[in-house]
């Protein structure tokens, strides 16, 4: 499955400073809010200069449903039909790609320590809430290949760990 994600890994990687926090924004995990209040941005090769990065991980099921619905809204698509395409491996998008994939993307540029934090941690960083979607979400069945590894990442909440160790621990998750 990792081969399907290759084009998503070829985009710019961005880390931001917000006050004393250095954070890696992930789509559907407050990225618009974090980007809007960033004091400084690090892109690609600049990221290696960061001493430590916090990464918020959202509940994978909530994020998958939200990301799929937002993708469909933005592209005027039917959620159920789009879900079928995703299930068949014919469609991938950063809005609902596993958060673990985002960690792989960061690892291209950063080999240091990270702390995985629950999504609620965003309240300690900013009170800005951009792009809050209040529309009712179409419920879909969660796809194991999109959420399983992210649920396992939640076991590492508030743990400071070398990013490479996390990558190695779950490296077979998307294969």
Biotite code that builds the C-alpha atoms (Angstrom):
import biotite.structure as struc

atoms = struc.array([
    struc.Atom([0.000, 0.000, 0.000], chain_id="A", res_id=1, res_name="UNK", atom_name="CA", element="C"),
    struc.Atom([2.884, 2.392, 0.671], chain_id="A", res_id=2, res_name="UNK", atom_name="CA", element="C"),
    struc.Atom([3.448, 2.785, -3.053], chain_id="A", res_id=3, res_name="UNK", atom_name="CA", element="C"),
    struc.Atom([0.040, 4.462, -3.327], chain_id="A", res_id=4, res_name="UNK", atom_name="CA", element="C"),
    struc.Atom([1.187, 7.135, -0.905], chain_id="A", res_id=5, res_name="UNK", atom_name="CA", element="C"),
    struc.Atom([4.375, 8.094, -2.769], chain_id="A", res_id=6, res_name="UNK", atom_name="CA", element="C"),
    struc.Atom([2.903, 11.209, -4.400], chain_id="A", res_id=7, res_name="UNK", atom_name="CA", element="C"),
    struc.Atom([1.731, 12.432, -1.006], chain_id="A", res_id=8, res_name="UNK", atom_name="CA", element="C"),
    struc.Atom([5.254, 12.131, 0.360], chain_id="A", res_id=9, res_name="UNK", atom_name="CA", element="C"),
    struc.Atom([6.638, 14.367, -2.394], chain_id="A", res_id=10, res_name="UNK", atom_name="CA", element="C"),
    struc.Atom([5.061, 17.575, -1.106], chain_id="A", res_id=11, res_name="UNK", atom_name="CA", element="C"),
    struc.Atom([6.729, 20.210, 1.074], chain_id="A", res_id=12, res_name="UNK", atom_name="CA", element="C"),
    struc.Atom([7.110, 19.275, 4.720], chain_id="A", res_id=13, res_name="UNK", atom_name="CA", element="C"),
    struc.Atom([6.452, 22.144, 7.142], chain_id="A", res_id=14, res_name="UNK", atom_name="CA", element="C"),
    struc.Atom([7.076, 22.529, 10.872], chain_id="A", res_id=15, res_name="UNK", atom_name="CA", element="C"),
    struc.Atom([6.068, 25.683, 12.760], chain_id="A", res_id=16, res_name="UNK", atom_name="CA", element="C"),
    struc.Atom([7.085, 27.565, 15.873], chain_id="A", res_id=17, res_name="UNK", atom_name="CA", element="C"),
    struc.Atom([4.230, 29.030, 17.888], chain_id="A", res_id=18, res_name="UNK", atom_name="CA", element="C"),
    struc.Atom([5.587, 30.771, 20.953], chain_id="A", res_id=19, res_name="UNK", atom_name="CA", element="C"),
    struc.Atom([7.693, 28.151, 22.779], chain_id="A", res_id=20, res_name="UNK", atom_name="CA", element="C"),
    struc.Atom([6.133, 25.262, 20.834], chain_id="A", res_id=21, res_name="UNK", atom_name="CA", element="C"),
    struc.Atom([7.609, 23.629, 17.737], chain_id="A", res_id=22, res_name="UNK", atom_name="CA", element="C"),
    struc.Atom([4.814, 21.676, 16.076], chain_id="A", res_id=23, res_name="UNK", atom_name="CA", element="C"),
    struc.Atom([4.338, 19.508, 12.993], chain_id="A", res_id=24, res_name="UNK", atom_name="CA", element="C"),
    struc.Atom([0.909, 20.362, 11.500], chain_id="A", res_id=25, res_name="UNK", atom_name="CA", element="C"),
    struc.Atom([-1.027, 17.419, 10.031], chain_id="A", res_id=26, res_name="UNK", atom_name="CA", element="C"),
    struc.Atom([-4.094, 17.882, 7.816], chain_id="A", res_id=27, res_name="UNK", atom_name="CA", element="C"),
    struc.Atom([-7.342, 17.499, 9.800], chain_id="A", res_id=28, res_name="UNK", atom_name="CA", element="C"),
    struc.Atom([-5.409, 17.859, 13.058], chain_id="A", res_id=29, res_name="UNK", atom_name="CA", element="C"),
    struc.Atom([-5.588, 21.639, 13.420], chain_id="A", res_id=30, res_name="UNK", atom_name="CA", element="C"),
    struc.Atom([-3.126, 22.375, 10.631], chain_id="A", res_id=31, res_name="UNK", atom_name="CA", element="C"),
    struc.Atom([-5.000, 25.457, 9.347], chain_id="A", res_id=32, res_name="UNK", atom_name="CA", element="C"),
    struc.Atom([-5.198, 26.901, 12.839], chain_id="A", res_id=33, res_name="UNK", atom_name="CA", element="C"),
    struc.Atom([-1.537, 26.187, 13.579], chain_id="A", res_id=34, res_name="UNK", atom_name="CA", element="C"),
    struc.Atom([-0.363, 27.634, 10.272], chain_id="A", res_id=35, res_name="UNK", atom_name="CA", element="C"),
    struc.Atom([-2.424, 30.788, 10.787], chain_id="A", res_id=36, res_name="UNK", atom_name="CA", element="C"),
    struc.Atom([-0.697, 31.618, 14.098], chain_id="A", res_id=37, res_name="UNK", atom_name="CA", element="C"),
    struc.Atom([2.826, 30.414, 13.282], chain_id="A", res_id=38, res_name="UNK", atom_name="CA", element="C"),
    struc.Atom([5.655, 32.695, 14.375], chain_id="A", res_id=39, res_name="UNK", atom_name="CA", element="C"),
    struc.Atom([8.175, 30.861, 12.196], chain_id="A", res_id=40, res_name="UNK", atom_name="CA", element="C"),
    struc.Atom([8.077, 28.135, 9.550], chain_id="A", res_id=41, res_name="UNK", atom_name="CA", element="C"),
    struc.Atom([10.654, 25.523, 8.721], chain_id="A", res_id=42, res_name="UNK", atom_name="CA", element="C"),
    struc.Atom([10.392, 23.870, 5.312], chain_id="A", res_id=43, res_name="UNK", atom_name="CA", element="C"),
    struc.Atom([12.037, 20.626, 4.206], chain_id="A", res_id=44, res_name="UNK", atom_name="CA", element="C"),
    struc.Atom([15.809, 20.853, 4.786], chain_id="A", res_id=45, res_name="UNK", atom_name="CA", element="C"),
    struc.Atom([15.407, 23.635, 7.380], chain_id="A", res_id=46, res_name="UNK", atom_name="CA", element="C"),
    struc.Atom([13.541, 21.230, 9.684], chain_id="A", res_id=47, res_name="UNK", atom_name="CA", element="C"),
    struc.Atom([16.706, 19.399, 10.771], chain_id="A", res_id=48, res_name="UNK", atom_name="CA", element="C"),
    struc.Atom([17.639, 22.480, 12.832], chain_id="A", res_id=49, res_name="UNK", atom_name="CA", element="C"),
    struc.Atom([14.687, 21.937, 15.184], chain_id="A", res_id=50, res_name="UNK", atom_name="CA", element="C"),
    struc.Atom([15.671, 20.591, 18.609], chain_id="A", res_id=51, res_name="UNK", atom_name="CA", element="C"),
    struc.Atom([12.379, 18.820, 19.326], chain_id="A", res_id=52, res_name="UNK", atom_name="CA", element="C"),
    struc.Atom([8.971, 18.624, 17.623], chain_id="A", res_id=53, res_name="UNK", atom_name="CA", element="C"),
    struc.Atom([5.526, 18.070, 19.110], chain_id="A", res_id=54, res_name="UNK", atom_name="CA", element="C"),
    struc.Atom([3.065, 16.154, 16.950], chain_id="A", res_id=55, res_name="UNK", atom_name="CA", element="C"),
    struc.Atom([-0.625, 16.072, 17.724], chain_id="A", res_id=56, res_name="UNK", atom_name="CA", element="C"),
    struc.Atom([-2.424, 12.856, 16.856], chain_id="A", res_id=57, res_name="UNK", atom_name="CA", element="C"),
    struc.Atom([-6.188, 12.987, 16.401], chain_id="A", res_id=58, res_name="UNK", atom_name="CA", element="C"),
    struc.Atom([-8.510, 10.056, 17.042], chain_id="A", res_id=59, res_name="UNK", atom_name="CA", element="C"),
    struc.Atom([-7.982, 8.103, 13.793], chain_id="A", res_id=60, res_name="UNK", atom_name="CA", element="C"),
    struc.Atom([-11.642, 7.204, 13.274], chain_id="A", res_id=61, res_name="UNK", atom_name="CA", element="C"),
    struc.Atom([-12.835, 10.785, 13.737], chain_id="A", res_id=62, res_name="UNK", atom_name="CA", element="C"),
    struc.Atom([-10.087, 12.062, 11.458], chain_id="A", res_id=63, res_name="UNK", atom_name="CA", element="C"),
    struc.Atom([-10.791, 9.515, 8.719], chain_id="A", res_id=64, res_name="UNK", atom_name="CA", element="C"),
    struc.Atom([-14.523, 10.334, 8.633], chain_id="A", res_id=65, res_name="UNK", atom_name="CA", element="C"),
    struc.Atom([-13.891, 14.078, 8.834], chain_id="A", res_id=66, res_name="UNK", atom_name="CA", element="C"),
    struc.Atom([-11.135, 13.997, 6.210], chain_id="A", res_id=67, res_name="UNK", atom_name="CA", element="C"),
    struc.Atom([-13.188, 11.953, 3.762], chain_id="A", res_id=68, res_name="UNK", atom_name="CA", element="C"),
    struc.Atom([-16.199, 14.228, 4.208], chain_id="A", res_id=69, res_name="UNK", atom_name="CA", element="C"),
    struc.Atom([-14.132, 17.398, 3.761], chain_id="A", res_id=70, res_name="UNK", atom_name="CA", element="C"),
    struc.Atom([-12.414, 15.968, 0.676], chain_id="A", res_id=71, res_name="UNK", atom_name="CA", element="C"),
    struc.Atom([-15.842, 15.177, -0.810], chain_id="A", res_id=72, res_name="UNK", atom_name="CA", element="C"),
    struc.Atom([-17.212, 18.633, 0.045], chain_id="A", res_id=73, res_name="UNK", atom_name="CA", element="C"),
    struc.Atom([-14.214, 20.341, -1.546], chain_id="A", res_id=74, res_name="UNK", atom_name="CA", element="C"),
    struc.Atom([-14.529, 18.246, -4.698], chain_id="A", res_id=75, res_name="UNK", atom_name="CA", element="C"),
    struc.Atom([-18.335, 18.023, -4.855], chain_id="A", res_id=76, res_name="UNK", atom_name="CA", element="C"),
    struc.Atom([-18.298, 14.219, -4.559], chain_id="A", res_id=77, res_name="UNK", atom_name="CA", element="C"),
    struc.Atom([-20.648, 11.693, -3.017], chain_id="A", res_id=78, res_name="UNK", atom_name="CA", element="C"),
    struc.Atom([-19.153, 10.411, 0.254], chain_id="A", res_id=79, res_name="UNK", atom_name="CA", element="C"),
    struc.Atom([-20.320, 6.801, -0.085], chain_id="A", res_id=80, res_name="UNK", atom_name="CA", element="C"),
    struc.Atom([-19.059, 6.468, -3.681], chain_id="A", res_id=81, res_name="UNK", atom_name="CA", element="C"),
    struc.Atom([-15.765, 8.129, -2.761], chain_id="A", res_id=82, res_name="UNK", atom_name="CA", element="C"),
    struc.Atom([-15.407, 5.737, 0.195], chain_id="A", res_id=83, res_name="UNK", atom_name="CA", element="C"),
    struc.Atom([-15.737, 2.820, -2.258], chain_id="A", res_id=84, res_name="UNK", atom_name="CA", element="C"),
    struc.Atom([-12.895, 4.243, -4.364], chain_id="A", res_id=85, res_name="UNK", atom_name="CA", element="C"),
    struc.Atom([-10.754, 4.627, -1.248], chain_id="A", res_id=86, res_name="UNK", atom_name="CA", element="C"),
    struc.Atom([-11.606, 1.073, -0.154], chain_id="A", res_id=87, res_name="UNK", atom_name="CA", element="C"),
    struc.Atom([-10.594, -0.244, -3.597], chain_id="A", res_id=88, res_name="UNK", atom_name="CA", element="C"),
    struc.Atom([-7.249, 1.565, -3.370], chain_id="A", res_id=89, res_name="UNK", atom_name="CA", element="C"),
    struc.Atom([-8.119, 3.893, -6.260], chain_id="A", res_id=90, res_name="UNK", atom_name="CA", element="C"),
    struc.Atom([-8.054, 7.138, -4.247], chain_id="A", res_id=91, res_name="UNK", atom_name="CA", element="C"),
    struc.Atom([-5.749, 8.537, -1.568], chain_id="A", res_id=92, res_name="UNK", atom_name="CA", element="C"),
    struc.Atom([-5.581, 12.031, -0.154], chain_id="A", res_id=93, res_name="UNK", atom_name="CA", element="C"),
    struc.Atom([-3.691, 13.869, 2.589], chain_id="A", res_id=94, res_name="UNK", atom_name="CA", element="C"),
    struc.Atom([-6.963, 14.745, 4.357], chain_id="A", res_id=95, res_name="UNK", atom_name="CA", element="C"),
    struc.Atom([-7.553, 11.129, 5.362], chain_id="A", res_id=96, res_name="UNK", atom_name="CA", element="C"),
    struc.Atom([-4.141, 9.489, 4.858], chain_id="A", res_id=97, res_name="UNK", atom_name="CA", element="C"),
    struc.Atom([-2.884, 7.760, 8.003], chain_id="A", res_id=98, res_name="UNK", atom_name="CA", element="C"),
    struc.Atom([-1.143, 10.104, 10.408], chain_id="A", res_id=99, res_name="UNK", atom_name="CA", element="C"),
    struc.Atom([1.717, 7.586, 10.435], chain_id="A", res_id=100, res_name="UNK", atom_name="CA", element="C"),
    struc.Atom([2.302, 8.520, 6.789], chain_id="A", res_id=101, res_name="UNK", atom_name="CA", element="C"),
    struc.Atom([2.779, 12.098, 7.926], chain_id="A", res_id=102, res_name="UNK", atom_name="CA", element="C"),
    struc.Atom([5.460, 10.853, 10.337], chain_id="A", res_id=103, res_name="UNK", atom_name="CA", element="C"),
    struc.Atom([7.234, 9.196, 7.386], chain_id="A", res_id=104, res_name="UNK", atom_name="CA", element="C"),
    struc.Atom([7.077, 12.503, 5.547], chain_id="A", res_id=105, res_name="UNK", atom_name="CA", element="C"),
    struc.Atom([8.643, 14.336, 8.499], chain_id="A", res_id=106, res_name="UNK", atom_name="CA", element="C"),
    struc.Atom([11.329, 11.653, 8.833], chain_id="A", res_id=107, res_name="UNK", atom_name="CA", element="C"),
    struc.Atom([12.654, 12.545, 5.382], chain_id="A", res_id=108, res_name="UNK", atom_name="CA", element="C"),
    struc.Atom([13.907, 15.810, 6.930], chain_id="A", res_id=109, res_name="UNK", atom_name="CA", element="C"),
    struc.Atom([14.121, 15.260, 10.702], chain_id="A", res_id=110, res_name="UNK", atom_name="CA", element="C"),
    struc.Atom([15.762, 12.496, 12.735], chain_id="A", res_id=111, res_name="UNK", atom_name="CA", element="C"),
    struc.Atom([15.404, 13.950, 16.253], chain_id="A", res_id=112, res_name="UNK", atom_name="CA", element="C"),
    struc.Atom([12.991, 13.543, 19.140], chain_id="A", res_id=113, res_name="UNK", atom_name="CA", element="C"),
    struc.Atom([9.260, 14.043, 19.001], chain_id="A", res_id=114, res_name="UNK", atom_name="CA", element="C"),
    struc.Atom([6.448, 13.978, 21.517], chain_id="A", res_id=115, res_name="UNK", atom_name="CA", element="C"),
    struc.Atom([3.090, 12.664, 20.345], chain_id="A", res_id=116, res_name="UNK", atom_name="CA", element="C"),
    struc.Atom([0.275, 14.584, 21.993], chain_id="A", res_id=117, res_name="UNK", atom_name="CA", element="C"),
    struc.Atom([-3.492, 14.189, 21.985], chain_id="A", res_id=118, res_name="UNK", atom_name="CA", element="C"),
    struc.Atom([-5.297, 16.573, 19.636], chain_id="A", res_id=119, res_name="UNK", atom_name="CA", element="C"),
    struc.Atom([-6.758, 18.423, 22.643], chain_id="A", res_id=120, res_name="UNK", atom_name="CA", element="C"),
    struc.Atom([-3.254, 19.755, 23.245], chain_id="A", res_id=121, res_name="UNK", atom_name="CA", element="C"),
    struc.Atom([-3.934, 22.342, 20.543], chain_id="A", res_id=122, res_name="UNK", atom_name="CA", element="C"),
    struc.Atom([-5.800, 24.359, 23.199], chain_id="A", res_id=123, res_name="UNK", atom_name="CA", element="C"),
    struc.Atom([-2.460, 24.875, 24.989], chain_id="A", res_id=124, res_name="UNK", atom_name="CA", element="C"),
    struc.Atom([-0.929, 26.280, 21.809], chain_id="A", res_id=125, res_name="UNK", atom_name="CA", element="C"),
    struc.Atom([-3.661, 28.484, 20.334], chain_id="A", res_id=126, res_name="UNK", atom_name="CA", element="C"),
    struc.Atom([-7.293, 29.415, 20.825], chain_id="A", res_id=127, res_name="UNK", atom_name="CA", element="C"),
    struc.Atom([-7.664, 30.042, 17.082], chain_id="A", res_id=128, res_name="UNK", atom_name="CA", element="C"),
    struc.Atom([-9.941, 27.545, 15.382], chain_id="A", res_id=129, res_name="UNK", atom_name="CA", element="C"),
    struc.Atom([-9.820, 27.957, 11.617], chain_id="A", res_id=130, res_name="UNK", atom_name="CA", element="C"),
    struc.Atom([-12.026, 26.037, 9.204], chain_id="A", res_id=131, res_name="UNK", atom_name="CA", element="C"),
    struc.Atom([-14.251, 24.519, 11.855], chain_id="A", res_id=132, res_name="UNK", atom_name="CA", element="C"),
    struc.Atom([-16.695, 22.388, 9.919], chain_id="A", res_id=133, res_name="UNK", atom_name="CA", element="C"),
    struc.Atom([-20.113, 22.363, 11.526], chain_id="A", res_id=134, res_name="UNK", atom_name="CA", element="C"),
    struc.Atom([-21.843, 20.365, 8.821], chain_id="A", res_id=135, res_name="UNK", atom_name="CA", element="C"),
    struc.Atom([-23.151, 16.908, 9.608], chain_id="A", res_id=136, res_name="UNK", atom_name="CA", element="C"),
    struc.Atom([-20.728, 14.193, 8.581], chain_id="A", res_id=137, res_name="UNK", atom_name="CA", element="C"),
    struc.Atom([-21.829, 11.240, 6.476], chain_id="A", res_id=138, res_name="UNK", atom_name="CA", element="C"),
    struc.Atom([-20.944, 8.146, 8.482], chain_id="A", res_id=139, res_name="UNK", atom_name="CA", element="C"),
    struc.Atom([-18.700, 5.598, 6.776], chain_id="A", res_id=140, res_name="UNK", atom_name="CA", element="C"),
    struc.Atom([-17.098, 2.354, 7.833], chain_id="A", res_id=141, res_name="UNK", atom_name="CA", element="C"),
    struc.Atom([-13.554, 2.852, 9.005], chain_id="A", res_id=142, res_name="UNK", atom_name="CA", element="C"),
    struc.Atom([-10.942, 1.245, 6.783], chain_id="A", res_id=143, res_name="UNK", atom_name="CA", element="C"),
    struc.Atom([-8.444, -0.749, 8.820], chain_id="A", res_id=144, res_name="UNK", atom_name="CA", element="C"),
    struc.Atom([-5.559, 0.197, 6.542], chain_id="A", res_id=145, res_name="UNK", atom_name="CA", element="C"),
    struc.Atom([-6.232, 3.888, 7.223], chain_id="A", res_id=146, res_name="UNK", atom_name="CA", element="C"),
    struc.Atom([-6.715, 3.835, 10.992], chain_id="A", res_id=147, res_name="UNK", atom_name="CA", element="C"),
    struc.Atom([-5.076, 0.784, 12.570], chain_id="A", res_id=148, res_name="UNK", atom_name="CA", element="C"),
    struc.Atom([-1.519, 2.085, 12.856], chain_id="A", res_id=149, res_name="UNK", atom_name="CA", element="C"),
    struc.Atom([-2.742, 5.488, 14.066], chain_id="A", res_id=150, res_name="UNK", atom_name="CA", element="C"),
    struc.Atom([-4.648, 3.869, 16.908], chain_id="A", res_id=151, res_name="UNK", atom_name="CA", element="C"),
    struc.Atom([-1.372, 2.243, 17.914], chain_id="A", res_id=152, res_name="UNK", atom_name="CA", element="C"),
    struc.Atom([0.391, 5.614, 17.786], chain_id="A", res_id=153, res_name="UNK", atom_name="CA", element="C"),
    struc.Atom([-2.004, 6.818, 20.480], chain_id="A", res_id=154, res_name="UNK", atom_name="CA", element="C"),
    struc.Atom([-0.239, 4.411, 22.869], chain_id="A", res_id=155, res_name="UNK", atom_name="CA", element="C"),
    struc.Atom([2.704, 6.814, 22.695], chain_id="A", res_id=156, res_name="UNK", atom_name="CA", element="C"),
    struc.Atom([0.841, 9.937, 23.868], chain_id="A", res_id=157, res_name="UNK", atom_name="CA", element="C"),
    struc.Atom([3.068, 12.246, 25.914], chain_id="A", res_id=158, res_name="UNK", atom_name="CA", element="C"),
    struc.Atom([6.097, 10.033, 25.323], chain_id="A", res_id=159, res_name="UNK", atom_name="CA", element="C"),
    struc.Atom([9.267, 11.651, 24.011], chain_id="A", res_id=160, res_name="UNK", atom_name="CA", element="C"),
    struc.Atom([10.888, 9.306, 21.524], chain_id="A", res_id=161, res_name="UNK", atom_name="CA", element="C"),
    struc.Atom([13.262, 9.357, 18.564], chain_id="A", res_id=162, res_name="UNK", atom_name="CA", element="C"),
    struc.Atom([11.151, 9.698, 15.433], chain_id="A", res_id=163, res_name="UNK", atom_name="CA", element="C"),
    struc.Atom([13.148, 6.896, 13.818], chain_id="A", res_id=164, res_name="UNK", atom_name="CA", element="C"),
    struc.Atom([12.149, 4.510, 16.619], chain_id="A", res_id=165, res_name="UNK", atom_name="CA", element="C"),
    struc.Atom([8.454, 5.166, 15.905], chain_id="A", res_id=166, res_name="UNK", atom_name="CA", element="C"),
    struc.Atom([9.014, 4.699, 12.194], chain_id="A", res_id=167, res_name="UNK", atom_name="CA", element="C"),
    struc.Atom([10.791, 1.384, 12.752], chain_id="A", res_id=168, res_name="UNK", atom_name="CA", element="C"),
    struc.Atom([8.203, 0.139, 15.240], chain_id="A", res_id=169, res_name="UNK", atom_name="CA", element="C"),
    struc.Atom([5.376, 0.487, 12.718], chain_id="A", res_id=170, res_name="UNK", atom_name="CA", element="C"),
    struc.Atom([7.255, 0.300, 9.405], chain_id="A", res_id=171, res_name="UNK", atom_name="CA", element="C"),
    struc.Atom([5.252, -2.677, 8.138], chain_id="A", res_id=172, res_name="UNK", atom_name="CA", element="C"),
    struc.Atom([1.913, -1.057, 8.929], chain_id="A", res_id=173, res_name="UNK", atom_name="CA", element="C"),
    struc.Atom([1.347, 0.393, 5.461], chain_id="A", res_id=174, res_name="UNK", atom_name="CA", element="C"),
    struc.Atom([2.978, -2.321, 3.368], chain_id="A", res_id=175, res_name="UNK", atom_name="CA", element="C"),
])
